[in-house]
Amino acid sequence: MKYTTWICCGFLIAMGLFACVYALSGFDVLLFLCAGNFYAYRAVLSLSGVGALWLLFWLVAFRPTRFLS
């Protein structure tokens, strides 16, 4: 479960960096990495949604910020 959370975090950070490059330069890194295949592009975007849902579940179920107060 720990590795799944690290993988989802890394994937979402990478997607955020790709979105930042696209917003600042207009070059879509993710579409370039998918070689222009829109089906693969949409599959990777859906995986980022699954990663975000996993992290939301992890935050609700395990409350890692519980001891910060």
N, CA, C and O atoms as a MOPAC input file, in Angstrom:
PM7 MOZYME 1SCF
protein

 N      0.82100 1    -1.17500 1     0.00000 1
 C      0.00000 1     0.00000 1     0.00000 1
 C      0.87600 1     1.25500 1     0.00000 1
 O      0.52600 1     2.27200 1    -0.59900 1
 N      2.00800 1     1.16500 1     0.67500 1
 C      2.91500 1     2.31300 1     0.71300 1
 C      3.48200 1     2.58600 1    -0.67700 1
 O      3.58500 1     3.73900 1    -1.09600 1
 N      3.84600 1     1.53100 1    -1.38400 1
 C      4.40700 1     1.70900 1    -2.73000 1
 C      3.37100 1     2.25300 1    -3.70500 1
 O      3.69300 1     3.05800 1    -4.57800 1
 N      2.13300 1     1.81000 1    -3.55300 1
 C      1.06500 1     2.32000 1    -4.41100 1
 C      0.88100 1     3.81200 1    -4.20900 1
 O      0.67600 1     4.55500 1    -5.16900 1
 N      0.95500 1     4.24700 1    -2.97000 1
 C      0.81200 1     5.67400 1    -2.67900 1
 C      1.97500 1     6.46200 1    -3.25800 1
 O      1.76800 1     7.53800 1    -3.81800 1
 N      3.19300 1     5.94900 1    -3.13500 1
 C      4.35800 1     6.63500 1    -3.72300 1
 C      4.26100 1     6.70200 1    -5.24500 1
 O      4.60200 1     7.72200 1    -5.84400 1
 N      3.80300 1     5.63400 1    -5.86700 1
 C      3.65700 1     5.61600 1    -7.32400 1
 C      2.60700 1     6.63100 1    -7.76400 1
 O      2.82200 1     7.36800 1    -8.72600 1
 N      1.47200 1     6.67300 1    -7.06500 1
 C      0.41900 1     7.63200 1    -7.41300 1
 C      0.89500 1     9.06400 1    -7.21300 1
 O      0.60200 1     9.93600 1    -8.03100 1
 N      1.62700 1     9.31200 1    -6.13400 1
 C      2.15900 1    10.66200 1    -5.89800 1
 C      3.12500 1    11.06500 1    -7.00900 1
 O      3.03600 1    12.16900 1    -7.54500 1
 N      4.03500 1    10.17700 1    -7.34700 1
 C      4.99400 1    10.47700 1    -8.41300 1
 C      4.31500 1    10.69700 1    -9.75200 1
 O      4.69500 1    11.58700 1   -10.51400 1
 N      3.30600 1     9.88100 1   -10.03600 1
 C      2.58300 1    10.01700 1   -11.29800 1
 C      1.84600 1    11.35500 1   -11.36800 1
 O      1.86400 1    12.02500 1   -12.40100 1
 N      1.20500 1    11.73700 1   -10.27900 1
 C      0.47500 1    13.01200 1   -10.27900 1
 C      1.41800 1    14.20600 1   -10.31800 1
 O      1.08000 1    15.23000 1   -10.91300 1
 N      2.58500 1    14.10400 1    -9.70300 1
 C      3.57700 1    15.17600 1    -9.80200 1
 C      4.05600 1    15.31100 1   -11.23500 1
 O      4.18900 1    16.42200 1   -11.74700 1
 N      4.31900 1    14.17600 1   -11.89100 1
 C      4.73600 1    14.21400 1   -13.29600 1
 C      3.64800 1    14.82200 1   -14.17400 1
 O      3.94000 1    15.62300 1   -15.06200 1
 N      2.40000 1    14.44500 1   -13.93000 1
 C      1.30600 1    15.01200 1   -14.72200 1
 C      1.19200 1    16.51600 1   -14.49100 1
 O      0.90400 1    17.26500 1   -15.42400 1
 N      1.41300 1    16.95800 1   -13.26900 1
 C      1.39200 1    18.39100 1   -12.97600 1
 C      2.51400 1    19.13200 1   -13.68800 1
 O      2.31200 1    20.23800 1   -14.18800 1
 N      3.69600 1    18.52500 1   -13.73500 1
 C      4.80600 1    19.15200 1   -14.45300 1
 C      4.54100 1    19.20400 1   -15.95900 1
 O      4.86700 1    20.19100 1   -16.61800 1
 N      3.95100 1    18.14200 1   -16.49400 1
 C      3.59500 1    18.13800 1   -17.91700 1
 C      2.56400 1    19.22300 1   -18.20900 1
 O      2.64800 1    19.90200 1   -19.23200 1
 N      1.59600 1    19.38800 1   -17.31500 1
 C      0.57700 1    20.42700 1   -17.49700 1
 C      1.19600 1    21.81700 1   -17.40500 1
 O      0.78300 1    22.72900 1   -18.12100 1
 N      2.17800 1    21.98200 1   -16.53100 1
 C      2.85900 1    23.27200 1   -16.39700 1
 C      3.63400 1    23.61000 1   -17.66800 1
 O      3.60500 1    24.75100 1   -18.12900 1
 N      4.32000 1    22.63100 1   -18.23000 1
 C      5.05000 1    22.86100 1   -19.48300 1
 C      4.08000 1    23.21800 1   -20.59700 1
 O      4.34800 1    24.11200 1   -21.40000 1
 N      2.95000 1    22.51500 1   -20.64400 1
 C      1.94700 1    22.80400 1   -21.67100 1
 C      1.36500 1    24.20300 1   -21.50900 1
 O      1.14900 1    24.91100 1   -22.49300 1
 N      1.11000 1    24.60100 1   -20.25700 1
 C      0.52300 1    25.91700 1   -20.02100 1
 C      1.49900 1    27.04300 1   -20.34700 1
 O      1.09300 1    28.09800 1   -20.83400 1
 N      2.77300 1    26.82100 1   -20.08000 1
 C      3.75800 1    27.88800 1   -20.28800 1
 C      4.29800 1    27.95100 1   -21.71300 1
 O      4.65000 1    29.02900 1   -22.19200 1
 N      4.36700 1    26.80800 1   -22.39800 1
 C      4.98300 1    26.81500 1   -23.72300 1
 C      4.04700 1    26.40100 1   -24.85500 1
 O      4.31500 1    26.71100 1   -26.01600 1
 N      2.97300 1    25.71800 1   -24.54400 1
 C      2.06800 1    25.24200 1   -25.58200 1
 C      2.47300 1    23.88400 1   -26.14200 1
 O      1.79800 1    23.36000 1   -27.02700 1
 N      3.56400 1    23.30500 1   -25.64200 1
 C      4.01800 1    21.98300 1   -26.08100 1
 C      3.45000 1    20.92500 1   -25.14700 1
 O      3.71400 1    20.95800 1   -23.94500 1
 N      2.68200 1    19.99700 1   -25.67600 1
 C      2.04900 1    18.95200 1   -24.87400 1
 C      3.00900 1    17.76600 1   -24.74900 1
 O      3.12700 1    16.95000 1   -25.66300 1
 N      3.68500 1    17.68400 1   -23.61700 1
 C      4.66700 1    16.62900 1   -23.38200 1
 C      4.00000 1    15.26200 1   -23.35000 1
 O      4.53800 1    14.29200 1   -23.88500 1
 N      2.83900 1    15.18400 1   -22.72700 1
 C      2.14800 1    13.90200 1   -22.61700 1
 C      1.73700 1    13.37200 1   -23.99000 1
 O      1.88000 1    12.18000 1   -24.26300 1
 N      1.23700 1    14.23500 1   -24.84000 1
 C      0.87900 1    13.80200 1   -26.19600 1
 C      2.12300 1    13.38800 1   -26.97400 1
 O      2.07100 1    12.46000 1   -27.78100 1
 N      3.23400 1    14.06700 1   -26.73600 1
 C      4.49600 1    13.69000 1   -27.37600 1
 C      4.95300 1    12.31400 1   -26.89700 1
 O      5.39500 1    11.49200 1   -27.69900 1
 N      4.84500 1    12.05800 1   -25.56900 1
 C      5.24900 1    10.75900 1   -25.03300 1
 C      4.32900 1     9.63400 1   -25.50700 1
 O      4.75000 1     8.48100 1   -25.59500 1
 N      3.08400 1     9.96600 1   -25.80700 1
 C      2.14000 1     8.97100 1   -26.32900 1
 C      2.23700 1     8.83600 1   -27.84400 1
 O      1.47300 1     8.08300 1   -28.44800 1
 N      3.16500 1     9.55500 1   -28.45900 1
 C      3.42200 1     9.49900 1   -29.90400 1
 C      2.18800 1     9.87700 1   -30.71900 1
 O      1.96500 1     9.33600 1   -31.80300 1
 N      1.39500 1    10.79700 1   -30.20000 1
 C      0.23600 1    11.28000 1   -30.93200 1
 C     -0.96200 1    10.35200 1   -30.92000 1
 O     -1.95600 1    10.61800 1   -31.59600 1
 N     -0.88500 1     9.26300 1   -30.16200 1
 C     -1.98100 1     8.30700 1   -30.07600 1
 C     -2.99100 1     8.81300 1   -29.04300 1
 O     -2.70600 1     8.82500 1   -27.84500 1
 N     -4.16900 1     9.22800 1   -29.50900 1
 C     -5.14600 1     9.82200 1   -28.60800 1
 C     -5.76600 1     8.80700 1   -27.65800 1
 O     -6.20800 1     9.17400 1   -26.56900 1
 N     -5.80600 1     7.52700 1   -28.05200 1
 C     -6.32200 1     6.50900 1   -27.14100 1
 C     -5.37200 1     6.31000 1   -25.96500 1
 O     -5.81800 1     6.19500 1   -24.82300 1
 N     -4.08200 1     6.26800 1   -26.22800 1
 C     -3.09700 1     6.16200 1   -25.15100 1
 C     -3.10800 1     7.42700 1   -24.29800 1
 O     -2.96600 1     7.35600 1   -23.07700 1
 N     -3.27500 1     8.57400 1   -24.93200 1
 C     -3.33800 1     9.85400 1   -24.23500 1
 C     -4.49400 1     9.87300 1   -23.23700 1
 O     -4.32400 1    10.27500 1   -22.08600 1
 N     -5.65500 1     9.44100 1   -23.68300 1
 C     -6.82300 1     9.41500 1   -22.80200 1
 C     -6.67400 1     8.34900 1   -21.72500 1
 O     -7.16600 1     8.53000 1   -20.61100 1
 N     -6.00700 1     7.24400 1   -22.03500 1
 C     -5.77900 1     6.20600 1   -21.02700 1
 C     -4.87200 1     6.71800 1   -19.91500 1
 O     -5.11700 1     6.44100 1   -18.74100 1
 N     -3.82800 1     7.46100 1   -20.27000 1
 C     -2.92800 1     8.01700 1   -19.25900 1
 C     -3.65000 1     9.07500 1   -18.43200 1
 O     -3.45000 1     9.15800 1   -17.22000 1
 N     -4.47900 1     9.87500 1   -19.07300 1
 C     -5.26300 1    10.85900 1   -18.32200 1
 C     -6.23400 1    10.18600 1   -17.35500 1
 O     -6.44400 1    10.67800 1   -16.24600 1
 N     -6.82600 1     9.06600 1   -17.76400 1
 C     -7.72100 1     8.36300 1   -16.85300 1
 C     -6.94700 1     7.72400 1   -15.70600 1
 O     -7.46400 1     7.62300 1   -14.59400 1
 N     -5.71100 1     7.29000 1   -15.96300 1
 C     -4.87900 1     6.76500 1   -14.88400 1
 C     -4.53600 1     7.84500 1   -13.86700 1
 O     -4.42200 1     7.56400 1   -12.67400 1
 N     -4.37200 1     9.06700 1   -14.33000 1
 C     -4.11500 1    10.15000 1   -13.37800 1
 C     -5.34900 1    10.39800 1   -12.50600 1
 O     -5.21400 1    10.74700 1   -11.33400 1
 N     -6.52700 1    10.22300 1   -13.05600 1
 C     -7.74900 1    10.32500 1   -12.25500 1
 C     -7.83400 1     9.22400 1   -11.21500 1
 O     -8.24600 1     9.47000 1   -10.08100 1
 N     -7.45000 1     8.01800 1   -11.58800 1
 C     -7.43800 1     6.90900 1   -10.63800 1
 C     -6.40400 1     7.16700 1    -9.54300 1
 O     -6.65100 1     6.87800 1    -8.37200 1
 N     -5.24900 1     7.70900 1    -9.92400 1
 C     -4.23500 1     8.03900 1    -8.92400 1
 C     -4.71500 1     9.09600 1    -7.95200 1
 O     -4.43800 1     9.01600 1    -6.75500 1
 N     -5.42700 1    10.07600 1    -8.45300 1
 C     -5.97200 1    11.11800 1    -7.57800 1
 C     -7.02500 1    10.54100 1    -6.63300 1
 O     -7.07200 1    10.91000 1    -5.45900 1
 N     -7.85700 1     9.65000 1    -7.12900 1
 C     -8.85200 1     9.02000 1    -6.26100 1
 C     -8.19400 1     8.14000 1    -5.20200 1
 O     -8.65900 1     8.08600 1    -4.06300 1
 N     -7.11500 1     7.44900 1    -5.57200 1
 C     -6.39500 1     6.63500 1    -4.58900 1
 C     -5.83400 1     7.51500 1    -3.47800 1
 O     -5.94200 1     7.17000 1    -2.30200 1
 N     -5.23600 1     8.64800 1    -3.84100 1
 C     -4.67200 1     9.52900 1    -2.82300 1
 C     -5.76500 1    10.14100 1    -1.94700 1
 O     -5.55900 1    10.34000 1    -0.75000 1
 N     -6.90500 1    10.43600 1    -2.52300 1
 C     -8.02600 1    10.93400 1    -1.72500 1
 C     -8.47600 1     9.87000 1    -0.72200 1
 O     -8.71900 1    10.17900 1     0.44500 1
 N     -8.58300 1     8.63300 1    -1.17100 1
 C     -8.93100 1     7.53000 1    -0.27200 1
 C     -7.89200 1     7.38900 1     0.83000 1
 O     -8.24300 1     7.20700 1     1.99600 1
 N     -6.61500 1     7.47300 1     0.46900 1
 C     -5.53000 1     7.32800 1     1.43700 1
 C     -5.58700 1     8.43400 1     2.49400 1
 O     -5.37900 1     8.18000 1     3.68000 1
 N     -5.86700 1     9.64800 1     2.05500 1
 C     -5.95000 1    10.76400 1     2.99900 1
 C     -7.13400 1    10.63300 1     3.94400 1
 O     -7.03900 1    10.99200 1     5.11800 1
 N     -8.24500 1    10.12100 1     3.43900 1
 C     -9.43600 1     9.96200 1     4.28200 1
 C     -9.27800 1     8.76200 1     5.21700 1
 O     -9.61600 1     8.84800 1     6.39800 1
 N     -8.77300 1     7.65700 1     4.70100 1
 C     -8.71500 1     6.42700 1     5.48900 1
 C     -7.61800 1     6.45000 1     6.55000 1
 O     -7.82400 1     5.95700 1     7.65900 1
 N     -6.46300 1     7.01100 1     6.22900 1
 C     -5.32900 1     6.91300 1     7.14000 1
 C     -4.99300 1     8.21200 1     7.85600 1
 O     -4.20300 1     8.19800 1     8.80000 1
 N     -5.55300 1     9.30300 1     7.44800 1
 C     -5.37100 1    10.61300 1     8.08000 1
 C     -3.91300 1    10.87400 1     8.48000 1
 O     -3.60000 1    10.90400 1     9.67000 1
 N     -3.02600 1    11.06000 1     7.50800 1
 C     -1.61200 1    11.26300 1     7.84600 1
 C     -1.34200 1    12.58500 1     8.55700 1
 O     -0.26900 1    12.76500 1     9.13200 1
 N     -2.29400 1    13.50800 1     8.52500 1
 C     -2.08000 1    14.80300 1     9.17300 1
 C     -2.69700 1    14.84200 1    10.57300 1
 O     -2.76300 1    15.90900 1    11.18200 1
 N     -3.13800 1    13.72300 1    11.08000 1
 C     -3.81600 1    13.66900 1    12.37400 1
 C     -2.92200 1    14.15100 1    13.51300 1
 O     -3.40700 1    14.79700 1    14.44100 1
 N     -1.63300 1    13.85000 1    13.46000 1
 C     -0.73300 1    14.16900 1    14.56100 1
 C      0.01100 1    15.48000 1    14.38100 1
 O      0.96100 1    15.74600 1    15.11800 1
 N     -0.39000 1    16.30600 1    13.42800 1
 C      0.29700 1    17.56600 1    13.18500 1
 C     -0.14400 1    18.67700 1    14.13300 1
 O      0.56600 1    19.67200 1    14.27900 1
 N     -1.27300 1    18.53300 1    14.76600 1
 C     -1.76300 1    19.61200 1    15.61900 1
 C     -1.10900 1    19.65000 1    16.98300 1
 O     -1.43400 1    20.51300 1    17.79900 1

